Amino acid sequence: MIAIIGVLIALLLPAVQAAREAARRMSCSNHLKQWGLGLHTHHDAHKEFPNTLYQRTGGCATASNNRERLNFVYPLLPYIEQTAIYDLIKQDVANNANFTWIWAGGSKPSTMPISIAVCPSDTNAIVPSGQLQRGNYRLNRGDITCDHSDDSVRSPFRLGSSSVSNFSTVTDGTSNTIAFAEATVGIELGPNPRIKLGVAELGIDAAGATAASLCLAKKNANGLLSSSVTVAEAHRLPGRRLYDGRLSLMGVNFILPPNSPWCGSGTSPDGRGGFFSPTSYHTGGVNAAMIDGSVHFVSDTIDAGDPVQDVRTKTGISTGNIWASSFASIYGVWGAAATPASGESQQLP
């Protein structure tokens, strides 16, 4: 009898675990829907999307303006039922002598949990009140490797107060363009961190012709990333600062397929730019919210073009004009879904 019970438990356990993950995945999808609804409500109130950087004015990046890195989460807070946290941050923004940088934990509200900022499948994202909060739902920064200080029409969201984006600028269609996608929280500094948990150094500029394929090659057969360089501090890893506008912290780009390695440009994994694909602990893909508010589960096998292709050679556009140019993405359906006005109307499968 005991043996029979043991066999039954062994048969049932995978089914129970699968059911629990299905529930977590559904919860994750619902969180993204709430972010999408918040985006629409913000647009109704302001007639534009939130900027990638709230305090970006084109002036000097100083402590008084949070190094111009206070990100999209802050202006969306009132529209995801977090007005109390928004008001507290607003007070600190108005009285900057009371904090260092909000996104680095210098403001108490940055240590207050927001339940819909994290996916329940990623236990590394959940930290108690009083600690610097983390986030799984990242902003679409397009199909290029730019960092927080670069403006680009390759993303549906613009840089700062001098640029405006709204529904009218998404000419490829709001149901065809991604707003947010999930990504896991990094916890491993390296060297040789595990995929989804750490960042590899690329060794060359991320804008280089061979950079994308080189990043893919960073993944070893055992799931580790080939990287001899260590991220300087844990709080610089992806997802570790909920309010930080840097690409590697709360942004994603759509060059390499879902669940690909993360690679920082040059020899600094936590430096400027790089490849930061959406990632998750769901089997086979990631969740993404479109501009129209719908949520799709995107397979790891989605058409992402050819990583060997160099965007400059393919388009004939010089490096300095790539970010400001509207051309069809060379990164397949994946890249097309990231760009708002590239003349493509491809839907995610």
C-alpha positions as CSV (number, residue, x, y, z in Angstrom):
1,M,0.0,0.0,0.0
2,I,2.8,2.4,0.9
3,A,4.5,1.7,-2.4
4,I,1.3,2.4,-4.3
5,I,0.8,5.7,-2.5
6,G,4.4,6.6,-3.3
7,V,3.8,5.9,-7.0
8,L,0.6,7.9,-7.0
9,I,2.4,10.9,-5.4
10,A,5.2,10.6,-8.0
11,L,2.6,10.7,-10.8
12,L,0.6,13.6,-9.3
13,L,3.5,15.8,-8.3
14,P,4.4,17.0,-11.8
15,A,0.8,17.8,-12.6
16,V,0.4,19.8,-9.4
17,Q,3.6,21.7,-10.1
18,A,2.5,22.4,-13.7
19,A,-0.9,23.7,-12.4
20,R,0.8,26.0,-10.0
21,E,3.1,27.4,-12.7
22,A,0.1,27.9,-15.0
23,A,-1.5,29.9,-12.2
24,R,1.7,32.0,-11.7
25,R,1.9,32.6,-15.5
26,M,-1.7,33.8,-15.6
27,S,-1.0,36.1,-12.7
28,C,2.0,37.4,-14.5
29,S,-0.1,38.1,-17.6
30,N,-2.7,39.9,-15.5
31,H,0.0,42.1,-14.0
32,L,1.1,43.1,-17.5
33,K,-2.6,43.9,-18.4
34,Q,-2.7,46.3,-15.4
35,W,0.5,48.0,-16.7
36,G,-1.2,48.2,-20.1
37,L,-4.3,49.7,-18.6
38,G,-2.2,52.2,-16.7
39,L,-0.5,53.2,-19.9
40,H,-3.9,53.9,-21.5
41,T,-5.2,55.9,-18.5
42,H,-2.0,57.9,-18.5
43,H,-2.5,58.7,-22.2
44,D,-6.1,59.7,-21.5
45,A,-5.0,62.2,-18.9
46,H,-1.9,63.6,-20.6
47,K,-2.4,62.8,-24.3
48,E,1.0,61.1,-24.5
49,F,2.9,58.1,-23.3
50,P,5.3,58.4,-20.3
51,N,8.9,59.2,-21.3
52,T,11.6,56.6,-20.7
53,L,13.2,59.2,-18.4
54,Y,11.0,61.5,-16.3
55,Q,13.4,64.3,-15.6
56,R,15.3,64.3,-18.9
57,T,15.6,67.9,-20.0
58,G,18.8,67.9,-22.1
59,G,20.8,69.6,-19.3
60,C,23.4,68.2,-17.0
61,A,22.8,64.9,-15.2
62,T,23.2,65.8,-11.5
63,A,22.0,64.5,-8.1
64,S,19.3,67.2,-8.2
65,N,17.6,65.6,-11.1
66,N,18.3,61.9,-10.2
67,R,21.1,61.8,-12.9
68,E,18.2,62.1,-15.3
69,R,17.4,58.4,-14.7
70,L,14.0,58.4,-12.9
71,N,12.1,56.1,-15.3
72,F,8.6,55.4,-16.6
73,V,7.4,53.6,-13.5
74,Y,7.1,56.9,-11.6
75,P,4.6,58.7,-13.9
76,L,2.6,55.5,-14.2
77,L,2.1,55.0,-10.5
78,P,-1.2,57.0,-10.1
79,Y,-2.6,54.9,-12.9
80,I,-1.8,51.5,-11.4
81,E,-3.4,52.4,-8.1
82,Q,-0.2,53.5,-6.4
83,T,-1.0,57.2,-5.9
84,A,0.3,57.2,-2.3
85,I,3.8,56.1,-3.4
86,Y,3.7,58.6,-6.3
87,D,2.9,61.5,-3.9
88,L,5.8,60.5,-1.7
89,I,8.2,60.4,-4.6
90,K,6.8,63.7,-5.9
91,Q,7.6,65.3,-2.5
92,D,11.2,64.0,-2.7
93,V,11.6,65.2,-6.3
94,A,10.4,68.7,-5.2
95,N,12.8,68.6,-2.2
96,N,15.8,66.8,-3.6
97,A,18.0,67.7,-0.6
98,N,16.3,64.9,1.3
99,F,17.7,62.0,-0.8
100,T,20.5,60.9,-3.0
101,W,19.0,59.2,-6.1
102,I,15.5,57.8,-5.9
103,W,16.3,54.9,-8.2
104,A,19.2,53.9,-6.0
105,G,17.2,53.7,-2.8
106,G,17.8,57.2,-1.6
107,S,14.1,57.8,-1.2
108,K,11.9,55.7,1.2
109,P,9.1,55.1,-1.5
110,S,11.7,53.2,-3.6
111,T,11.7,50.6,-0.8
112,M,7.9,50.2,-0.7
113,P,6.6,47.0,-2.4
114,I,4.3,47.1,-5.5
115,S,2.8,43.7,-6.0
116,I,2.1,44.1,-9.7
117,A,5.7,45.0,-10.4
118,V,6.8,41.5,-9.9
119,C,6.0,38.1,-11.5
120,P,5.2,35.4,-9.0
121,S,7.3,32.9,-11.0
122,D,10.5,34.9,-10.3
123,T,11.2,34.5,-6.6
124,N,14.3,36.6,-6.9
125,A,12.1,39.6,-7.7
126,I,10.2,39.5,-4.4
127,V,11.9,41.4,-1.5
128,P,10.4,42.7,1.7
129,S,9.5,46.3,2.5
130,G,12.5,48.4,3.4
131,Q,14.7,47.0,0.7
132,L,15.3,48.5,-2.7
133,Q,12.4,47.2,-4.8
134,R,12.8,45.2,-8.0
135,G,10.8,44.9,-11.2
136,N,10.0,42.2,-13.8
137,Y,8.0,44.3,-16.3
138,R,10.4,46.3,-18.5
139,L,9.9,49.0,-21.1
140,N,10.3,48.3,-24.8
141,R,13.4,50.2,-25.9
142,G,13.2,49.0,-29.6
143,D,15.4,46.9,-31.8
144,I,18.7,48.7,-31.0
145,T,21.3,48.6,-28.3
146,C,21.0,52.2,-27.1
147,D,21.2,53.1,-23.4
148,H,19.1,55.4,-21.2
149,S,20.7,58.6,-22.6
150,D,19.8,57.9,-26.3
151,D,16.6,59.0,-27.9
152,S,15.2,56.8,-30.6
153,V,12.2,56.4,-32.9
154,R,12.9,52.7,-32.9
155,S,11.0,52.5,-29.6
156,P,7.3,53.6,-29.0
157,F,8.6,55.6,-26.0
158,R,10.7,58.7,-26.3
159,L,13.5,60.0,-24.1
160,G,12.4,63.1,-22.3
161,S,10.4,66.3,-22.2
162,S,11.6,67.5,-25.6
163,S,10.1,64.4,-27.4
164,V,6.5,63.3,-27.4
165,S,5.0,59.9,-28.3
166,N,1.4,58.9,-28.2
167,F,-1.1,56.6,-30.1
168,S,-0.7,58.7,-33.2
169,T,3.0,58.0,-33.4
170,V,2.5,54.2,-33.4
171,T,1.7,54.0,-37.1
172,D,2.4,50.2,-37.4
173,G,-0.6,49.6,-35.2
174,T,-1.1,49.5,-31.4
175,S,-2.0,45.8,-31.6
176,N,1.3,45.1,-33.4
177,T,3.7,47.0,-31.2
178,I,5.0,45.9,-27.7
179,A,4.8,48.3,-24.8
180,F,6.1,46.1,-21.9
181,A,7.7,42.6,-21.7
182,E,8.7,40.6,-18.7
183,A,12.4,39.9,-17.8
184,T,13.9,38.1,-14.8
185,V,15.8,39.7,-12.0
186,G,19.6,39.3,-12.0
187,I,21.3,38.0,-8.8
188,E,24.7,36.7,-10.0
189,L,27.6,39.0,-10.3
190,G,29.9,36.6,-12.1
191,P,32.3,35.6,-13.5
192,N,30.4,33.0,-15.5
193,P,26.9,33.7,-14.2
194,R,23.9,31.6,-15.2
195,I,21.7,32.7,-18.0
196,K,18.7,34.8,-16.8
197,L,20.6,35.6,-13.6
198,G,23.7,37.5,-14.7
199,V,25.2,39.6,-17.5
200,A,28.2,38.7,-19.7
201,E,30.7,41.2,-21.0
202,L,30.5,41.5,-24.8
203,G,34.2,42.5,-25.3
204,I,33.3,44.8,-28.2
205,D,30.9,47.7,-28.8
206,A,27.3,46.4,-28.8
207,A,26.7,48.3,-32.1
208,G,29.4,46.3,-33.8
209,A,28.6,44.1,-36.8
210,T,29.2,40.8,-35.0
211,A,27.9,41.8,-31.6
212,A,24.5,40.0,-31.6
213,S,25.9,36.6,-32.7
214,L,28.8,37.0,-30.3
215,C,26.3,37.5,-27.5
216,L,24.4,34.4,-28.4
217,A,27.6,32.5,-28.3
218,K,28.2,33.5,-24.7
219,K,25.8,30.8,-23.6
220,N,27.5,27.5,-22.7
221,A,25.9,24.1,-22.9
222,N,25.6,24.0,-19.1
223,G,23.6,27.3,-19.0
224,L,26.5,29.4,-17.8
225,L,27.6,32.6,-19.6
226,S,31.2,32.9,-20.7
227,S,32.3,36.0,-18.9
228,S,35.5,36.7,-17.1
229,V,34.3,40.2,-16.0
230,T,32.1,40.7,-12.9
231,V,29.3,43.2,-12.5
232,A,30.6,45.8,-10.0
233,E,27.6,45.7,-7.6
234,A,24.6,43.5,-7.2
235,H,22.1,46.4,-7.4
236,R,23.3,47.1,-10.9
237,L,22.0,43.9,-12.2
238,P,18.8,43.7,-14.4
239,G,15.6,44.4,-12.5
240,R,17.3,45.4,-9.3
241,R,16.2,49.1,-9.3
242,L,12.5,49.5,-10.0
243,Y,12.9,53.2,-10.8
244,D,16.2,53.3,-12.8
245,G,15.9,54.3,-16.4
246,R,19.0,52.5,-17.6
247,L,18.4,49.9,-20.3
248,S,20.1,47.1,-18.4
249,L,18.0,47.8,-15.3
250,M,14.4,48.3,-16.4
251,G,14.4,48.1,-20.2
252,V,14.5,45.3,-22.8
253,N,15.4,45.3,-26.5
254,F,14.2,43.0,-29.2
255,I,17.2,41.9,-31.2
256,L,17.9,38.4,-29.8
257,P,15.0,35.9,-29.1
258,P,13.3,35.6,-25.7
259,N,15.5,34.0,-23.0
260,S,18.7,34.8,-24.8
261,P,21.9,35.8,-22.9
262,W,22.2,39.3,-21.5
263,C,25.4,41.0,-22.7
264,G,26.7,44.4,-21.7
265,S,28.5,46.5,-24.3
266,G,32.3,46.5,-24.2
267,T,34.0,45.1,-21.2
268,S,31.6,46.5,-18.6
269,P,28.5,44.2,-18.1
270,D,26.7,46.9,-16.2
271,G,27.8,49.7,-18.5
272,R,26.0,51.5,-21.3
273,G,23.8,49.6,-23.8
274,G,23.9,46.0,-24.8
275,F,21.6,43.1,-25.4
276,F,18.9,42.7,-22.8
277,S,16.2,40.3,-24.2
278,P,13.0,39.5,-22.3
279,T,13.4,36.4,-20.1
280,S,11.1,34.4,-17.8
281,Y,10.8,31.2,-15.8
282,H,7.7,30.1,-17.8
283,T,8.3,27.2,-20.0
284,G,9.0,28.1,-23.6
285,G,8.7,31.8,-23.8
286,V,7.8,35.2,-22.2
287,N,4.7,37.4,-21.7
288,A,4.5,40.8,-23.5
289,A,1.9,43.5,-23.4
290,M,1.0,45.4,-26.6
291,I,0.3,49.1,-26.8
292,D,-3.4,48.3,-27.2
293,G,-3.4,46.5,-23.8
294,S,-3.5,42.9,-25.0
295,V,-1.0,40.4,-23.6
296,H,0.6,37.7,-25.7
297,F,2.8,34.7,-24.8
298,V,5.8,34.8,-27.1
299,S,7.7,31.6,-27.9
300,D,11.4,31.4,-27.6
301,T,11.4,30.2,-31.3
302,I,9.8,33.4,-32.7
303,D,11.4,34.7,-35.9
304,A,14.1,37.1,-34.8
305,G,15.9,37.4,-38.1
306,D,19.6,36.7,-38.5
307,P,21.9,37.9,-35.6
308,V,24.8,37.9,-38.0
309,Q,23.2,40.8,-40.0
310,D,24.7,44.2,-39.3
311,V,21.9,46.8,-39.2
312,R,24.1,49.4,-40.8
313,T,25.2,47.2,-43.7
314,K,21.6,45.9,-44.2
315,T,20.0,49.4,-44.3
316,G,22.8,51.5,-45.7
317,I,22.3,53.9,-42.8
318,S,25.3,55.4,-41.0
319,T,25.7,54.7,-37.3
320,G,24.8,58.2,-36.2
321,N,21.4,58.0,-38.0
322,I,20.2,54.5,-37.1
323,W,18.3,55.5,-33.9
324,A,16.5,58.3,-35.7
325,S,15.5,56.4,-38.8
326,S,12.3,54.4,-39.6
327,F,13.2,51.3,-41.5
328,A,11.9,47.8,-41.4
329,S,13.5,45.8,-38.6
330,I,16.1,43.2,-39.7
331,Y,15.3,41.1,-36.6
332,G,12.2,39.4,-38.0
333,V,8.8,39.5,-36.4
334,W,10.4,40.0,-33.0
335,G,12.1,43.2,-34.0
336,A,9.0,44.4,-36.0
337,A,6.9,44.1,-32.9
338,A,9.2,46.4,-31.0
339,T,9.2,49.3,-33.5
340,P,6.3,51.7,-33.7
341,A,6.7,53.2,-37.1
342,S,8.9,51.0,-39.3
343,G,6.4,50.4,-42.0
344,E,5.6,46.9,-40.8
345,S,2.3,45.6,-39.5
346,Q,3.3,42.1,-38.5
347,Q,1.3,40.5,-35.7
348,L,2.9,38.3,-33.0
349,P,2.0,34.6,-33.6
